[in-house]
Amino acid sequence: MYDLTGFQRDLLYVVAGLEEPHGLAIKEELEEYYEKEIHHGRLYPNLDTLVEKGLVEKGEKDRRTNVYSVTRRGKREIEARHEWESQYVAEDELTV
């Protein structure tokens, strides 16, 4: 995961967190988080990178809609990242 951009890491987390991740749903989640429009030219090439790296699988829901799912490797990478972050920021320290 160290070789991902912050945007790609956010994409991976969103794909992992959505019940049925497809392009528009992923786009909407990221737009809400970033508070700005995410263009297709940014979204889909980065999703393709996650697929190429073996972190996400891409499938077809129908002829117009692709669905995405996190692979086992992607889940391991998320868990490893969480463990690494936990070394530096404890959960109880984040409570305000």
QUIGIFEN-V849135 format. One record per residue. N is the residue number from 1. RES is the residue in three letters. SS is DSSP state (hx for helix, st for strand, lp for the rest). PHI is phi as a letter, one per 40 degrees, with the letter a starting at -180 (999 if undefined). PSI is psi in radians with two decimals (none if undefined). Layout:
{{N:RES:SS:PHI:PSI} {N:RES:SS:PHI:PSI}}
//
This chain:
{{1:MET:lp:999:-0.34} {2:TYR:lp:d:-0.41} {3:ASP:lp:c:0.10} {4:LEU:lp:c:2.63} {5:THR:lp:c:2.89} {6:GLY:hx:d:-0.67} {7:PHE:hx:c:-0.74} {8:GLN:hx:c:-0.67} {9:ARG:hx:c:-0.75} {10:ASP:hx:c:-0.71} {11:LEU:hx:d:-0.80} {12:LEU:hx:c:-0.77} {13:TYR:hx:c:-0.71} {14:VAL:hx:c:-0.77} {15:VAL:hx:d:-0.72} {16:ALA:hx:c:-0.52} {17:GLY:hx:c:-0.28} {18:LEU:lp:c:2.56} {19:GLU:lp:c:-0.80} {20:GLU:lp:b:1.43} {21:PRO:lp:c:2.05} {22:HIS:st:b:2.89} {23:GLY:hx:d:-0.91} {24:LEU:hx:c:-0.71} {25:ALA:hx:c:-0.71} {26:ILE:hx:c:-0.80} {27:LYS:hx:d:-0.81} {28:GLU:hx:c:-0.74} {29:GLU:hx:c:-0.80} {30:LEU:hx:c:-0.65} {31:GLU:hx:c:-0.65} {32:GLU:hx:c:-0.76} {33:TYR:hx:c:-0.84} {34:TYR:hx:c:-0.25} {35:GLU:lp:f:0.65} {36:LYS:lp:a:2.88} {37:GLU:lp:c:2.40} {38:ILE:lp:b:2.05} {39:HIS:lp:c:2.62} {40:HIS:hx:d:-0.61} {41:GLY:hx:c:-0.28} {42:ARG:hx:c:-0.72} {43:LEU:hx:c:-1.01} {44:TYR:hx:c:-0.68} {45:PRO:hx:c:-0.60} {46:ASN:hx:c:-0.63} {47:LEU:hx:c:-0.73} {48:ASP:hx:c:-0.64} {49:THR:hx:c:-0.74} {50:LEU:hx:c:-0.63} {51:VAL:hx:c:-0.81} {52:GLU:hx:c:-0.60} {53:LYS:lp:c:-0.07} {54:GLY:lp:g:0.32} {55:LEU:lp:c:-0.42} {56:VAL:st:b:2.51} {57:GLU:st:b:2.54} {58:LYS:st:b:2.27} {59:GLY:st:b:3.07} {60:GLU:st:b:2.23} {61:LYS:lp:c:-0.81} {62:ASP:lp:a:-3.00} {63:ARG:lp:c:-0.39} {64:ARG:lp:b:-0.25} {65:THR:lp:b:2.15} {66:ASN:st:c:2.51} {67:VAL:st:b:2.66} {68:TYR:st:b:2.61} {69:SER:st:a:2.59} {70:VAL:st:c:2.34} {71:THR:lp:c:2.98} {72:ARG:hx:d:-0.71} {73:ARG:hx:c:-0.74} {74:GLY:hx:c:-0.72} {75:LYS:hx:c:-0.72} {76:ARG:hx:c:-0.70} {77:GLU:hx:c:-0.71} {78:ILE:hx:c:-0.79} {79:GLU:hx:c:-0.75} {80:ALA:hx:c:-0.70} {81:ARG:hx:c:-0.73} {82:HIS:hx:c:-0.78} {83:GLU:hx:c:-0.75} {84:TRP:hx:c:-0.80} {85:GLU:hx:c:-0.65} {86:SER:hx:c:-0.41} {87:GLN:lp:c:-0.49} {88:TYR:lp:b:-0.46} {89:VAL:lp:b:1.91} {90:ALA:lp:c:2.55} {91:GLU:hx:d:-0.73} {92:ASP:hx:c:-0.35} {93:GLU:hx:c:-0.30} {94:LEU:lp:c:-0.24} {95:THR:lp:c:2.24} {96:VAL:lp:b:none}}
//
